[in-house]
Amino acid sequence: MSTATDPTWPYLEIHQSRTHEPSPYEYKLAATIEEVFTKEGHELADVVRGLNARQVHAPDGAAWTEDSFRAEMHRLGA
């Protein structure tokens, strides 16, 4: 039997590594990043530019920079 069809085979729950329900900020950030990926690109500069253009600010209220985006993704565990 293939492991893909074996119901006893361990599998990843979608949110098994989540420690808490995402905050409204985290939901908005994720949705906006997805929109930027879909419409503008996947490069870090594309994401930062897209977030700033949509006025989805960094947690401190400032415009995103590549460094602040990296730091926030690290803080969020992404």
N, C-alpha and C positions, 0 to 999 in steps of 0.2 A: 504494500500500500504506500502510496506517495505521502510524504509529510504534509503536502499541501491539502490533501483530502482527509488526513487523519484528525478526527475531532479531539483527540487527546494530546496532540502536538502543541507545545507551548506557543502562544502567539502574543503579539503586542496589543494591549488595550490602547485605544487611541490616546487616552489621557492618563496612562498609568504613571507617568513621571511628573504629573502636575501636582504641585503642593497646595494649590488654592485655585479657586475659580478666578479667571482673568477679570481684571478691573475694567470699568468702562474705557479708561485710557488705553489699556492693553488691547481691547477689542478694536478700538478706533485705529490704533497704530497698525495692527495686523491687517485690517481691512484696507487701509490706505497703502500699505506696502504691497499688498496683493494687486491693487489697482495700478500702482506704479509699474510693477513687474509686467502686467498685462499690456499697458499702454505705452510705456516709455523705455523700459530696459531693465537689465539685471545688474548692471555695474553699480558699485557703491556711489559713484557720483550721480548716477541716474536716480537712485533712491533718495539721496539727500536733497537733490534738486526737486524731485517730485513731492516730497514731504513739505519742503518749504513753500513750494508753489501752492499747495493745498492748505497752507497755514496750520498744519499739524505740527505743533511745536514740541521741542524737547521738554522733558519734565520740569526744567527750571524756567520754562516760558520763552527761552531763547530760540533763535533759528538753529537748525541742525548744522553741524559740521561733520566731516567724515570721522573725526576723533570722538565727538559726542555720540554719534550713532553707534560706533563700535563699542564705546563704553556702556551704552544703554543695552545693546544686545548682550553684552557680557553680563550685565546686572540681571537681565531677564533670563539668562541661562540659554540663550539662543545660539 
